[in-house]
Amino acid sequence: MRTLISINRRHAVIAGIILAAIMILFLGAFAIRSKAGSPADYDDTVYYKYTTMYRVCDGDTLTSIAEQYMDDIHYSSVSEYVSEVRQMNQMYFSDEIKAGELISICYYSTEYK
């Protein structure tokens, strides 16, 4: 009888240790995931989106304009910005721009205007 109780007690202790280990792993994974989802250097800066007219200079391309005006916070790539400029200017079939032409471009600023 005594051995049966000690065996059951041993099983209960082992099950408790396994359960505690699983919970520690789960909580650790959750903590790492939530840390990755919210960067430590996150700030709550407010950005305002504006549009302006840009006069195309000789040698300008949509890509060169994008490289000048886009930022890495709001656009993941130059092609994403170029796509938005094309849409704003209803350039559905061509990327062709000519010197002297006015096109709409967008940019972000922390300053409210």
Gaussian input, Z-matrix of N, CA and C with variables (Angstrom, degrees):
# hf/3-21g

backbone

0 1
 N
 C     1     B1
 C     2     B2     1     A1
 N     3     B3     2     A2     1     D1
 C     4     B4     3     A3     2     D2
 C     5     B5     4     A4     3     D3
 N     6     B6     5     A5     4     D4
 C     7     B7     6     A6     5     D5
 C     8     B8     7     A7     6     D6
 N     9     B9     8     A8     7     D7
 C    10    B10     9     A9     8     D8
 C    11    B11    10    A10     9     D9
 N    12    B12    11    A11    10    D10
 C    13    B13    12    A12    11    D11
 C    14    B14    13    A13    12    D12
 N    15    B15    14    A14    13    D13
 C    16    B16    15    A15    14    D14
 C    17    B17    16    A16    15    D15
 N    18    B18    17    A17    16    D16
 C    19    B19    18    A18    17    D17
 C    20    B20    19    A19    18    D18
 N    21    B21    20    A20    19    D19
 C    22    B22    21    A21    20    D20
 C    23    B23    22    A22    21    D21
 N    24    B24    23    A23    22    D22
 C    25    B25    24    A24    23    D23
 C    26    B26    25    A25    24    D24
 N    27    B27    26    A26    25    D25
 C    28    B28    27    A27    26    D26
 C    29    B29    28    A28    27    D27
 N    30    B30    29    A29    28    D28
 C    31    B31    30    A30    29    D29
 C    32    B32    31    A31    30    D30
 N    33    B33    32    A32    31    D31
 C    34    B34    33    A33    32    D32
 C    35    B35    34    A34    33    D33
 N    36    B36    35    A35    34    D34
 C    37    B37    36    A36    35    D35
 C    38    B38    37    A37    36    D36
 N    39    B39    38    A38    37    D37
 C    40    B40    39    A39    38    D38
 C    41    B41    40    A40    39    D39
 N    42    B42    41    A41    40    D40
 C    43    B43    42    A42    41    D41
 C    44    B44    43    A43    42    D42
 N    45    B45    44    A44    43    D43
 C    46    B46    45    A45    44    D44
 C    47    B47    46    A46    45    D45
 N    48    B48    47    A47    46    D46
 C    49    B49    48    A48    47    D47
 C    50    B50    49    A49    48    D48
 N    51    B51    50    A50    49    D49
 C    52    B52    51    A51    50    D50
 C    53    B53    52    A52    51    D51
 N    54    B54    53    A53    52    D52
 C    55    B55    54    A54    53    D53
 C    56    B56    55    A55    54    D54
 N    57    B57    56    A56    55    D55
 C    58    B58    57    A57    56    D56
 C    59    B59    58    A58    57    D57
 N    60    B60    59    A59    58    D58
 C    61    B61    60    A60    59    D59
 C    62    B62    61    A61    60    D60
 N    63    B63    62    A62    61    D61
 C    64    B64    63    A63    62    D62
 C    65    B65    64    A64    63    D63
 N    66    B66    65    A65    64    D64
 C    67    B67    66    A66    65    D65
 C    68    B68    67    A67    66    D66
 N    69    B69    68    A68    67    D67
 C    70    B70    69    A69    68    D68
 C    71    B71    70    A70    69    D69
 N    72    B72    71    A71    70    D70
 C    73    B73    72    A72    71    D71
 C    74    B74    73    A73    72    D72
 N    75    B75    74    A74    73    D73
 C    76    B76    75    A75    74    D74
 C    77    B77    76    A76    75    D75
 N    78    B78    77    A77    76    D76
 C    79    B79    78    A78    77    D77
 C    80    B80    79    A79    78    D78
 N    81    B81    80    A80    79    D79
 C    82    B82    81    A81    80    D80
 C    83    B83    82    A82    81    D81
 N    84    B84    83    A83    82    D82
 C    85    B85    84    A84    83    D83
 C    86    B86    85    A85    84    D84
 N    87    B87    86    A86    85    D85
 C    88    B88    87    A87    86    D86
 C    89    B89    88    A88    87    D87
 N    90    B90    89    A89    88    D88
 C    91    B91    90    A90    89    D89
 C    92    B92    91    A91    90    D90
 N    93    B93    92    A92    91    D91
 C    94    B94    93    A93    92    D92
 C    95    B95    94    A94    93    D93
 N    96    B96    95    A95    94    D94
 C    97    B97    96    A96    95    D95
 C    98    B98    97    A97    96    D96
 N    99    B99    98    A98    97    D97
 C   100   B100    99    A99    98    D98
 C   101   B101   100   A100    99    D99
 N   102   B102   101   A101   100   D100
 C   103   B103   102   A102   101   D101
 C   104   B104   103   A103   102   D102
 N   105   B105   104   A104   103   D103
 C   106   B106   105   A105   104   D104
 C   107   B107   106   A106   105   D105
 N   108   B108   107   A107   106   D106
 C   109   B109   108   A108   107   D107
 C   110   B110   109   A109   108   D108
 N   111   B111   110   A110   109   D109
 C   112   B112   111   A111   110   D110
 C   113   B113   112   A112   111   D111
 N   114   B114   113   A113   112   D112
 C   115   B115   114   A114   113   D113
 C   116   B116   115   A115   114   D114
 N   117   B117   116   A116   115   D115
 C   118   B118   117   A117   116   D116
 C   119   B119   118   A118   117   D117
 N   120   B120   119   A119   118   D118
 C   121   B121   120   A120   119   D119
 C   122   B122   121   A121   120   D120
 N   123   B123   122   A122   121   D121
 C   124   B124   123   A123   122   D122
 C   125   B125   124   A124   123   D123
 N   126   B126   125   A125   124   D124
 C   127   B127   126   A126   125   D125
 C   128   B128   127   A127   126   D126
 N   129   B129   128   A128   127   D127
 C   130   B130   129   A129   128   D128
 C   131   B131   130   A130   129   D129
 N   132   B132   131   A131   130   D130
 C   133   B133   132   A132   131   D131
 C   134   B134   133   A133   132   D132
 N   135   B135   134   A134   133   D133
 C   136   B136   135   A135   134   D134
 C   137   B137   136   A136   135   D135
 N   138   B138   137   A137   136   D136
 C   139   B139   138   A138   137   D137
 C   140   B140   139   A139   138   D138
 N   141   B141   140   A140   139   D139
 C   142   B142   141   A141   140   D140
 C   143   B143   142   A142   141   D141
 N   144   B144   143   A143   142   D142
 C   145   B145   144   A144   143   D143
 C   146   B146   145   A145   144   D144
 N   147   B147   146   A146   145   D145
 C   148   B148   147   A147   146   D146
 C   149   B149   148   A148   147   D147
 N   150   B150   149   A149   148   D148
 C   151   B151   150   A150   149   D149
 C   152   B152   151   A151   150   D150
 N   153   B153   152   A152   151   D151
 C   154   B154   153   A153   152   D152
 C   155   B155   154   A154   153   D153
 N   156   B156   155   A155   154   D154
 C   157   B157   156   A156   155   D155
 C   158   B158   157   A157   156   D156
 N   159   B159   158   A158   157   D157
 C   160   B160   159   A159   158   D158
 C   161   B161   160   A160   159   D159
 N   162   B162   161   A161   160   D160
 C   163   B163   162   A162   161   D161
 C   164   B164   163   A163   162   D162
 N   165   B165   164   A164   163   D163
 C   166   B166   165   A165   164   D164
 C   167   B167   166   A166   165   D165
 N   168   B168   167   A167   166   D166
 C   169   B169   168   A168   167   D167
 C   170   B170   169   A169   168   D168
 N   171   B171   170   A170   169   D169
 C   172   B172   171   A171   170   D170
 C   173   B173   172   A172   171   D171
 N   174   B174   173   A173   172   D172
 C   175   B175   174   A174   173   D173
 C   176   B176   175   A175   174   D174
 N   177   B177   176   A176   175   D175
 C   178   B178   177   A177   176   D176
 C   179   B179   178   A178   177   D177
 N   180   B180   179   A179   178   D178
 C   181   B181   180   A180   179   D179
 C   182   B182   181   A181   180   D180
 N   183   B183   182   A182   181   D181
 C   184   B184   183   A183   182   D182
 C   185   B185   184   A184   183   D183
 N   186   B186   185   A185   184   D184
 C   187   B187   186   A186   185   D185
 C   188   B188   187   A187   186   D186
 N   189   B189   188   A188   187   D187
 C   190   B190   189   A189   188   D188
 C   191   B191   190   A190   189   D189
 N   192   B192   191   A191   190   D190
 C   193   B193   192   A192   191   D191
 C   194   B194   193   A193   192   D192
 N   195   B195   194   A194   193   D193
 C   196   B196   195   A195   194   D194
 C   197   B197   196   A196   195   D195
 N   198   B198   197   A197   196   D196
 C   199   B199   198   A198   197   D197
 C   200   B200   199   A199   198   D198
 N   201   B201   200   A200   199   D199
 C   202   B202   201   A201   200   D200
 C   203   B203   202   A202   201   D201
 N   204   B204   203   A203   202   D202
 C   205   B205   204   A204   203   D203
 C   206   B206   205   A205   204   D204
 N   207   B207   206   A206   205   D205
 C   208   B208   207   A207   206   D206
 C   209   B209   208   A208   207   D207
 N   210   B210   209   A209   208   D208
 C   211   B211   210   A210   209   D209
 C   212   B212   211   A211   210   D210
 N   213   B213   212   A212   211   D211
 C   214   B214   213   A213   212   D212
 C   215   B215   214   A214   213   D213
 N   216   B216   215   A215   214   D214
 C   217   B217   216   A216   215   D215
 C   218   B218   217   A217   216   D216
 N   219   B219   218   A218   217   D217
 C   220   B220   219   A219   218   D218
 C   221   B221   220   A220   219   D219
 N   222   B222   221   A221   220   D220
 C   223   B223   222   A222   221   D221
 C   224   B224   223   A223   222   D222
 N   225   B225   224   A224   223   D223
 C   226   B226   225   A225   224   D224
 C   227   B227   226   A226   225   D225
 N   228   B228   227   A227   226   D226
 C   229   B229   228   A228   227   D227
 C   230   B230   229   A229   228   D228
 N   231   B231   230   A230   229   D229
 C   232   B232   231   A231   230   D230
 C   233   B233   232   A232   231   D231
 N   234   B234   233   A233   232   D232
 C   235   B235   234   A234   233   D233
 C   236   B236   235   A235   234   D234
 N   237   B237   236   A236   235   D235
 C   238   B238   237   A237   236   D236
 C   239   B239   238   A238   237   D237
 N   240   B240   239   A239   238   D238
 C   241   B241   240   A240   239   D239
 C   242   B242   241   A241   240   D240
 N   243   B243   242   A242   241   D241
 C   244   B244   243   A243   242   D242
 C   245   B245   244   A244   243   D243
 N   246   B246   245   A245   244   D244
 C   247   B247   246   A246   245   D245
 C   248   B248   247   A247   246   D246
 N   249   B249   248   A248   247   D247
 C   250   B250   249   A249   248   D248
 C   251   B251   250   A250   249   D249
 N   252   B252   251   A251   250   D250
 C   253   B253   252   A252   251   D251
 C   254   B254   253   A253   252   D252
 N   255   B255   254   A254   253   D253
 C   256   B256   255   A255   254   D254
 C   257   B257   256   A256   255   D255
 N   258   B258   257   A257   256   D256
 C   259   B259   258   A258   257   D257
 C   260   B260   259   A259   258   D258
 N   261   B261   260   A260   259   D259
 C   262   B262   261   A261   260   D260
 C   263   B263   262   A262   261   D261
 N   264   B264   263   A263   262   D262
 C   265   B265   264   A264   263   D263
 C   266   B266   265   A265   264   D264
 N   267   B267   266   A266   265   D265
 C   268   B268   267   A267   266   D266
 C   269   B269   268   A268   267   D267
 N   270   B270   269   A269   268   D268
 C   271   B271   270   A270   269   D269
 C   272   B272   271   A271   270   D270
 N   273   B273   272   A272   271   D271
 C   274   B274   273   A273   272   D272
 C   275   B275   274   A274   273   D273
 N   276   B276   275   A275   274   D274
 C   277   B277   276   A276   275   D275
 C   278   B278   277   A277   276   D276
 N   279   B279   278   A278   277   D277
 C   280   B280   279   A279   278   D278
 C   281   B281   280   A280   279   D279
 N   282   B282   281   A281   280   D280
 C   283   B283   282   A282   281   D281
 C   284   B284   283   A283   282   D282
 N   285   B285   284   A284   283   D283
 C   286   B286   285   A285   284   D284
 C   287   B287   286   A286   285   D285
 N   288   B288   287   A287   286   D286
 C   289   B289   288   A288   287   D287
 C   290   B290   289   A289   288   D288
 N   291   B291   290   A290   289   D289
 C   292   B292   291   A291   290   D290
 C   293   B293   292   A292   291   D291
 N   294   B294   293   A293   292   D292
 C   295   B295   294   A294   293   D293
 C   296   B296   295   A295   294   D294
 N   297   B297   296   A296   295   D295
 C   298   B298   297   A297   296   D296
 C   299   B299   298   A298   297   D297
 N   300   B300   299   A299   298   D298
 C   301   B301   300   A300   299   D299
 C   302   B302   301   A301   300   D300
 N   303   B303   302   A302   301   D301
 C   304   B304   303   A303   302   D302
 C   305   B305   304   A304   303   D303
 N   306   B306   305   A305   304   D304
 C   307   B307   306   A306   305   D305
 C   308   B308   307   A307   306   D306
 N   309   B309   308   A308   307   D307
 C   310   B310   309   A309   308   D308
 C   311   B311   310   A310   309   D309
 N   312   B312   311   A311   310   D310
 C   313   B313   312   A312   311   D311
 C   314   B314   313   A313   312   D312
 N   315   B315   314   A314   313   D313
 C   316   B316   315   A315   314   D314
 C   317   B317   316   A316   315   D315
 N   318   B318   317   A317   316   D316
 C   319   B319   318   A318   317   D317
 C   320   B320   319   A319   318   D318
 N   321   B321   320   A320   319   D319
 C   322   B322   321   A321   320   D320
 C   323   B323   322   A322   321   D321
 N   324   B324   323   A323   322   D322
 C   325   B325   324   A324   323   D323
 C   326   B326   325   A325   324   D324
 N   327   B327   326   A326   325   D325
 C   328   B328   327   A327   326   D326
 C   329   B329   328   A328   327   D327
 N   330   B330   329   A329   328   D328
 C   331   B331   330   A330   329   D329
 C   332   B332   331   A331   330   D330
 N   333   B333   332   A332   331   D331
 C   334   B334   333   A333   332   D332
 C   335   B335   334   A334   333   D333
 N   336   B336   335   A335   334   D334
 C   337   B337   336   A336   335   D335
 C   338   B338   337   A337   336   D336

   B1=1.4408
   B2=1.5254
   B3=1.3316
   B4=1.4448
   B5=1.5274
   B6=1.2916
   B7=1.4605
   B8=1.5176
   B9=1.3012
   B10=1.4594
   B11=1.5342
   B12=1.2977
   B13=1.4696
   B14=1.5198
   B15=1.3033
   B16=1.4643
   B17=1.5317
   B18=1.3255
   B19=1.4699
   B20=1.5308
   B21=1.3403
   B22=1.4662
   B23=1.5326
   B24=1.3221
   B25=1.4597
   B26=1.5345
   B27=1.3199
   B28=1.4612
   B29=1.5247
   B30=1.3169
   B31=1.4623
   B32=1.5242
   B33=1.3132
   B34=1.4680
   B35=1.5246
   B36=1.3182
   B37=1.4752
   B38=1.5287
   B39=1.3196
   B40=1.4673
   B41=1.5269
   B42=1.3264
   B43=1.4718
   B44=1.5265
   B45=1.3235
   B46=1.4632
   B47=1.5199
   B48=1.3221
   B49=1.4744
   B50=1.5241
   B51=1.3169
   B52=1.4785
   B53=1.5218
   B54=1.3105
   B55=1.4671
   B56=1.5293
   B57=1.3229
   B58=1.4632
   B59=1.5296
   B60=1.3228
   B61=1.4670
   B62=1.5238
   B63=1.3193
   B64=1.4720
   B65=1.5203
   B66=1.3204
   B67=1.4704
   B68=1.5215
   B69=1.3154
   B70=1.4713
   B71=1.5241
   B72=1.3270
   B73=1.4602
   B74=1.5275
   B75=1.3249
   B76=1.4633
   B77=1.5248
   B78=1.3111
   B79=1.4716
   B80=1.5270
   B81=1.3209
   B82=1.4612
   B83=1.5178
   B84=1.3245
   B85=1.4660
   B86=1.5215
   B87=1.3163
   B88=1.4639
   B89=1.5237
   B90=1.3331
   B91=1.4604
   B92=1.5284
   B93=1.3190
   B94=1.4644
   B95=1.5198
   B96=1.3206
   B97=1.4688
   B98=1.5157
   B99=1.3153
   B100=1.4652
   B101=1.5161
   B102=1.3165
   B103=1.4711
   B104=1.5208
   B105=1.3273
   B106=1.4612
   B107=1.5199
   B108=1.3297
   B109=1.4522
   B110=1.5150
   B111=1.3202
   B112=1.4593
   B113=1.5232
   B114=1.3464
   B115=1.4562
   B116=1.5246
   B117=1.3218
   B118=1.4603
   B119=1.5186
   B120=1.3184
   B121=1.4604
   B122=1.5260
   B123=1.3343
   B124=1.4606
   B125=1.5244
   B126=1.3036
   B127=1.4553
   B128=1.5203
   B129=1.2920
   B130=1.4599
   B131=1.5256
   B132=1.3214
   B133=1.4503
   B134=1.5216
   B135=1.3155
   B136=1.4586
   B137=1.5176
   B138=1.3363
   B139=1.4594
   B140=1.5256
   B141=1.3127
   B142=1.4598
   B143=1.5189
   B144=1.3233
   B145=1.4632
   B146=1.5214
   B147=1.3224
   B148=1.4568
   B149=1.5201
   B150=1.3020
   B151=1.4562
   B152=1.5158
   B153=1.2980
   B154=1.4505
   B155=1.5217
   B156=1.3044
   B157=1.4633
   B158=1.5290
   B159=1.2899
   B160=1.4648
   B161=1.5201
   B162=1.3243
   B163=1.4594
   B164=1.5186
   B165=1.3150
   B166=1.4587
   B167=1.5282
   B168=1.3248
   B169=1.4699
   B170=1.5281
   B171=1.3136
   B172=1.4516
   B173=1.5316
   B174=1.3028
   B175=1.4709
   B176=1.5190
   B177=1.3301
   B178=1.4588
   B179=1.5235
   B180=1.3176
   B181=1.4623
   B182=1.5318
   B183=1.3035
   B184=1.4568
   B185=1.5295
   B186=1.3054
   B187=1.4631
   B188=1.5216
   B189=1.3340
   B190=1.4676
   B191=1.5302
   B192=1.3187
   B193=1.4704
   B194=1.5238
   B195=1.3258
   B196=1.4618
   B197=1.5216
   B198=1.3154
   B199=1.4614
   B200=1.5237
   B201=1.3181
   B202=1.4540
   B203=1.5380
   B204=1.3179
   B205=1.4662
   B206=1.5273
   B207=1.3160
   B208=1.4602
   B209=1.5234
   B210=1.3139
   B211=1.4586
   B212=1.5311
   B213=1.3140
   B214=1.4646
   B215=1.5289
   B216=1.3190
   B217=1.4623
   B218=1.5257
   B219=1.3376
   B220=1.4603
   B221=1.5216
   B222=1.3097
   B223=1.4702
   B224=1.5237
   B225=1.3113
   B226=1.4604
   B227=1.5237
   B228=1.3413
   B229=1.4650
   B230=1.5295
   B231=1.3117
   B232=1.4641
   B233=1.5247
   B234=1.3237
   B235=1.4739
   B236=1.5290
   B237=1.3245
   B238=1.4659
   B239=1.5349
   B240=1.3420
   B241=1.4660
   B242=1.5334
   B243=1.3280
   B244=1.4690
   B245=1.5261
   B246=1.3086
   B247=1.4609
   B248=1.5305
   B249=1.3121
   B250=1.4615
   B251=1.5281
   B252=1.3329
   B253=1.4729
   B254=1.5265
   B255=1.3216
   B256=1.4715
   B257=1.5219
   B258=1.3256
   B259=1.4580
   B260=1.5339
   B261=1.3302
   B262=1.4633
   B263=1.5218
   B264=1.3256
   B265=1.4616
   B266=1.5212
   B267=1.3053
   B268=1.4635
   B269=1.5259
   B270=1.3132
   B271=1.4668
   B272=1.5282
   B273=1.3138
   B274=1.4523
   B275=1.5251
   B276=1.3184
   B277=1.4614
   B278=1.5254
   B279=1.3283
   B280=1.4524
   B281=1.5286
   B282=1.3205
   B283=1.4632
   B284=1.5323
   B285=1.3030
   B286=1.4627
   B287=1.5327
   B288=1.3317
   B289=1.4629
   B290=1.5203
   B291=1.3341
   B292=1.4600
   B293=1.5126
   B294=1.3214
   B295=1.4618
   B296=1.5263
   B297=1.3273
   B298=1.4514
   B299=1.5181
   B300=1.3186
   B301=1.4611
   B302=1.5389
   B303=1.3158
   B304=1.4680
   B305=1.5222
   B306=1.3250
   B307=1.4613
   B308=1.5246
   B309=1.3060
   B310=1.4639
   B311=1.5174
   B312=1.3273
   B313=1.4614
   B314=1.5225
   B315=1.2913
   B316=1.4550
   B317=1.5241
   B318=1.3140
   B319=1.4537
   B320=1.5238
   B321=1.3055
   B322=1.4491
   B323=1.5159
   B324=1.3262
   B325=1.4505
   B326=1.5231
   B327=1.3291
   B328=1.4622
   B329=1.5081
   B330=1.3188
   B331=1.4664
   B332=1.5261
   B333=1.3202
   B334=1.4597
   B335=1.5213
   B336=1.3126
   B337=1.4777
   B338=1.4974
   A1=110.64
   A2=113.68
   A3=118.29
   A4=111.66
   A5=116.31
   A6=120.05
   A7=111.80
   A8=118.04
   A9=121.49
   A10=110.49
   A11=117.94
   A12=121.80
   A13=110.20
   A14=117.77
   A15=119.51
   A16=111.26
   A17=117.71
   A18=120.80
   A19=109.38
   A20=116.70
   A21=119.91
   A22=111.42
   A23=116.41
   A24=120.55
   A25=110.04
   A26=116.61
   A27=121.45
   A28=110.48
   A29=118.10
   A30=122.48
   A31=110.50
   A32=116.65
   A33=120.78
   A34=110.53
   A35=116.85
   A36=120.65
   A37=110.10
   A38=116.82
   A39=120.79
   A40=110.15
   A41=117.37
   A42=120.85
   A43=110.21
   A44=117.25
   A45=121.26
   A46=111.81
   A47=116.87
   A48=121.18
   A49=110.31
   A50=116.99
   A51=120.96
   A52=110.15
   A53=117.09
   A54=121.03
   A55=110.88
   A56=117.12
   A57=120.77
   A58=110.77
   A59=117.35
   A60=121.00
   A61=111.20
   A62=116.25
   A63=119.86
   A64=110.42
   A65=116.91
   A66=120.38
   A67=111.17
   A68=117.78
   A69=120.82
   A70=109.95
   A71=117.71
   A72=120.72
   A73=111.33
   A74=116.77
   A75=121.23
   A76=110.89
   A77=117.24
   A78=120.53
   A79=111.92
   A80=116.63
   A81=120.16
   A82=111.65
   A83=116.32
   A84=120.07
   A85=110.29
   A86=117.57
   A87=121.07
   A88=110.88
   A89=117.08
   A90=120.96
   A91=111.01
   A92=117.24
   A93=120.71
   A94=109.92
   A95=117.60
   A96=121.23
   A97=111.49
   A98=118.30
   A99=119.73
   A100=110.89
   A101=118.77
   A102=121.91
   A103=109.84
   A104=117.83
   A105=121.97
   A106=111.10
   A107=117.53
   A108=121.38
   A109=113.65
   A110=117.78
   A111=120.91
   A112=108.98
   A113=117.32
   A114=120.63
   A115=111.67
   A116=115.68
   A117=121.17
   A118=111.69
   A119=116.49
   A120=119.20
   A121=112.31
   A122=117.98
   A123=121.93
   A124=109.77
   A125=115.13
   A126=118.78
   A127=108.61
   A128=115.99
   A129=119.57
   A130=111.02
   A131=115.84
   A132=122.12
   A133=109.58
   A134=115.58
   A135=121.03
   A136=108.11
   A137=115.94
   A138=121.25
   A139=108.92
   A140=115.04
   A141=121.62
   A142=107.80
   A143=116.29
   A144=121.33
   A145=108.62
   A146=115.47
   A147=121.95
   A148=110.16
   A149=114.99
   A150=121.04
   A151=108.10
   A152=115.51
   A153=121.08
   A154=107.95
   A155=115.40
   A156=120.27
   A157=108.31
   A158=116.03
   A159=122.23
   A160=108.48
   A161=116.57
   A162=120.97
   A163=108.04
   A164=115.59
   A165=122.32
   A166=109.52
   A167=115.40
   A168=121.66
   A169=109.04
   A170=115.61
   A171=121.45
   A172=109.05
   A173=116.72
   A174=121.74
   A175=114.38
   A176=117.95
   A177=120.71
   A178=110.99
   A179=115.08
   A180=122.01
   A181=106.50
   A182=116.64
   A183=118.81
   A184=110.86
   A185=116.40
   A186=120.70
   A187=111.15
   A188=117.95
   A189=119.58
   A190=111.06
   A191=116.85
   A192=120.43
   A193=109.65
   A194=116.85
   A195=121.63
   A196=110.90
   A197=116.87
   A198=120.29
   A199=111.73
   A200=116.87
   A201=121.41
   A202=111.87
   A203=118.66
   A204=121.29
   A205=116.03
   A206=119.14
   A207=119.36
   A208=111.08
   A209=115.80
   A210=120.11
   A211=109.05
   A212=115.46
   A213=120.74
   A214=112.91
   A215=117.37
   A216=119.83
   A217=110.51
   A218=117.05
   A219=121.01
   A220=113.98
   A221=117.80
   A222=121.17
   A223=108.59
   A224=115.56
   A225=119.20
   A226=112.33
   A227=117.08
   A228=119.53
   A229=110.35
   A230=115.25
   A231=121.25
   A232=109.72
   A233=116.35
   A234=119.31
   A235=111.64
   A236=117.88
   A237=120.64
   A238=110.69
   A239=116.23
   A240=120.29
   A241=110.57
   A242=116.39
   A243=120.70
   A244=109.98
   A245=117.33
   A246=121.29
   A247=110.99
   A248=117.48
   A249=120.46
   A250=111.47
   A251=117.29
   A252=120.70
   A253=110.18
   A254=117.02
   A255=120.29
   A256=110.72
   A257=116.46
   A258=120.75
   A259=110.60
   A260=117.70
   A261=121.52
   A262=111.60
   A263=116.22
   A264=121.24
   A265=112.89
   A266=116.39
   A267=122.82
   A268=112.09
   A269=115.29
   A270=122.19
   A271=107.78
   A272=116.98
   A273=121.42
   A274=114.17
   A275=117.15
   A276=119.04
   A277=114.01
   A278=118.02
   A279=119.10
   A280=110.43
   A281=115.73
   A282=121.79
   A283=110.71
   A284=116.52
   A285=120.89
   A286=110.57
   A287=115.04
   A288=121.52
   A289=107.30
   A290=115.93
   A291=120.88
   A292=109.96
   A293=116.45
   A294=121.85
   A295=109.46
   A296=116.45
   A297=122.25
   A298=113.66
   A299=117.38
   A300=122.14
   A301=110.03
   A302=116.94
   A303=121.63
   A304=109.06
   A305=116.08
   A306=120.43
   A307=108.97
   A308=115.70
   A309=121.12
   A310=108.53
   A311=115.79
   A312=121.43
   A313=107.45
   A314=116.78
   A315=120.85
   A316=109.89
   A317=114.78
   A318=120.92
   A319=108.07
   A320=116.49
   A321=122.52
   A322=109.21
   A323=115.23
   A324=121.21
   A325=108.94
   A326=116.16
   A327=119.97
   A328=110.72
   A329=116.73
   A330=121.53
   A331=109.74
   A332=116.11
   A333=120.53
   A334=108.21
   A335=116.85
   A336=120.44
   A337=110.86
   D1=-41.42
   D2=-178.87
   D3=-63.80
   D4=-42.43
   D5=179.30
   D6=-64.79
   D7=-36.32
   D8=178.56
   D9=-64.00
   D10=-41.74
   D11=178.24
   D12=-65.95
   D13=-43.94
   D14=-179.57
   D15=-67.86
   D16=-33.27
   D17=176.71
   D18=-66.68
   D19=-46.35
   D20=178.08
   D21=-62.47
   D22=-39.68
   D23=178.47
   D24=-64.78
   D25=-41.88
   D26=178.03
   D27=-61.84
   D28=-42.44
   D29=178.04
   D30=-63.71
   D31=-40.18
   D32=179.32
   D33=-65.39
   D34=-41.01
   D35=178.73
   D36=-65.24
   D37=-44.81
   D38=179.57
   D39=-63.19
   D40=-43.01
   D41=178.62
   D42=-62.87
   D43=-39.48
   D44=177.66
   D45=-63.92
   D46=-41.45
   D47=178.77
   D48=-65.29
   D49=-42.62
   D50=178.70
   D51=-63.77
   D52=-44.40
   D53=178.70
   D54=-62.19
   D55=-42.89
   D56=178.68
   D57=-63.40
   D58=-40.47
   D59=179.04
   D60=-64.66
   D61=-41.40
   D62=178.55
   D63=-63.71
   D64=-42.88
   D65=179.50
   D66=-64.85
   D67=-39.71
   D68=178.37
   D69=-63.74
   D70=-43.73
   D71=177.70
   D72=-62.31
   D73=-43.47
   D74=179.59
   D75=-62.56
   D76=-47.94
   D77=179.99
   D78=-65.11
   D79=-36.99
   D80=177.02
   D81=-64.52
   D82=-43.86
   D83=178.38
   D84=-64.65
   D85=-39.44
   D86=178.40
   D87=-64.12
   D88=-42.01
   D89=179.88
   D90=-64.58
   D91=-41.47
   D92=178.98
   D93=-65.92
   D94=-42.48
   D95=-179.78
   D96=-64.66
   D97=-43.23
   D98=-179.40
   D99=-70.25
   D100=-30.06
   D101=175.83
   D102=-67.62
   D103=-39.06
   D104=179.37
   D105=-69.50
   D106=-32.35
   D107=-177.68
   D108=-75.99
   D109=-20.91
   D110=179.79
   D111=-131.85
   D112=96.73
   D113=-176.07
   D114=-59.53
   D115=145.75
   D116=-177.90
   D117=-64.15
   D118=-30.33
   D119=-178.05
   D120=-92.60
   D121=18.10
   D122=178.82
   D123=-64.26
   D124=131.54
   D125=173.17
   D126=-120.50
   D127=162.44
   D128=-177.04
   D129=-103.77
   D130=42.49
   D131=177.97
   D132=-64.80
   D133=135.52
   D134=178.51
   D135=-95.86
   D136=129.21
   D137=177.50
   D138=-111.43
   D139=140.09
   D140=177.25
   D141=-110.96
   D142=138.19
   D143=-179.37
   D144=-97.99
   D145=129.27
   D146=-179.69
   D147=-126.91
   D148=158.71
   D149=171.21
   D150=-120.95
   D151=152.12
   D152=177.18
   D153=-147.77
   D154=165.75
   D155=177.26
   D156=-93.94
   D157=137.54
   D158=179.74
   D159=-122.34
   D160=127.26
   D161=176.34
   D162=-88.43
   D163=120.01
   D164=-176.87
   D165=-67.57
   D166=128.78
   D167=176.84
   D168=-95.52
   D169=162.31
   D170=178.65
   D171=-60.19
   D172=128.16
   D173=179.57
   D174=91.74
   D175=-7.04
   D176=177.66
   D177=-68.92
   D178=145.08
   D179=170.37
   D180=-129.22
   D181=164.93
   D182=176.94
   D183=-60.16
   D184=-34.77
   D185=178.65
   D186=-66.26
   D187=-44.30
   D188=-179.60
   D189=-66.89
   D190=-35.34
   D191=176.30
   D192=-67.16
   D193=-42.35
   D194=178.79
   D195=-60.45
   D196=-43.78
   D197=179.77
   D198=-62.84
   D199=-26.87
   D200=-179.66
   D201=-82.04
   D202=-36.78
   D203=-170.94
   D204=-107.83
   D205=-21.42
   D206=-177.26
   D207=-77.65
   D208=161.60
   D209=173.69
   D210=-130.23
   D211=159.54
   D212=-175.54
   D213=-78.65
   D214=-12.52
   D215=-179.60
   D216=-75.61
   D217=-40.75
   D218=-173.15
   D219=-101.80
   D220=-13.24
   D221=-178.72
   D222=-132.20
   D223=136.75
   D224=-179.49
   D225=-86.75
   D226=-16.16
   D227=-179.25
   D228=-158.38
   D229=162.18
   D230=176.52
   D231=-62.48
   D232=-39.85
   D233=-178.42
   D234=-63.89
   D235=-31.24
   D236=176.74
   D237=-65.76
   D238=-42.71
   D239=177.84
   D240=-66.19
   D241=-45.27
   D242=178.90
   D243=-58.22
   D244=-41.60
   D245=178.46
   D246=-60.39
   D247=-41.03
   D248=178.42
   D249=-66.86
   D250=-41.89
   D251=177.84
   D252=-63.76
   D253=-41.48
   D254=177.45
   D255=-59.63
   D256=-43.83
   D257=-179.69
   D258=-65.85
   D259=-42.60
   D260=-179.75
   D261=-60.85
   D262=-33.85
   D263=-176.25
   D264=-101.71
   D265=12.10
   D266=178.93
   D267=51.56
   D268=45.38
   D269=178.05
   D270=-97.72
   D271=75.00
   D272=-172.43
   D273=-80.07
   D274=-27.15
   D275=-172.14
   D276=-117.50
   D277=-8.77
   D278=-175.17
   D279=-151.21
   D280=149.27
   D281=173.79
   D282=-98.24
   D283=9.74
   D284=-173.67
   D285=-71.58
   D286=125.04
   D287=172.80
   D288=-127.84
   D289=151.05
   D290=-176.02
   D291=-120.44
   D292=147.44
   D293=178.37
   D294=-56.49
   D295=135.63
   D296=-179.91
   D297=93.58
   D298=-17.67
   D299=-179.60
   D300=-71.58
   D301=144.24
   D302=175.02
   D303=-98.01
   D304=129.69
   D305=175.33
   D306=-128.42
   D307=152.60
   D308=175.68
   D309=-85.29
   D310=136.36
   D311=174.11
   D312=-132.54
   D313=161.51
   D314=178.51
   D315=-119.64
   D316=156.90
   D317=176.23
   D318=-154.94
   D319=164.09
   D320=179.53
   D321=-114.65
   D322=146.92
   D323=178.62
   D324=-145.98
   D325=149.88
   D326=174.60
   D327=-83.33
   D328=-10.51
   D329=-179.36
   D330=-88.13
   D331=129.42
   D332=176.70
   D333=-82.24
   D334=124.63
   D335=-176.33
   D336=-114.36

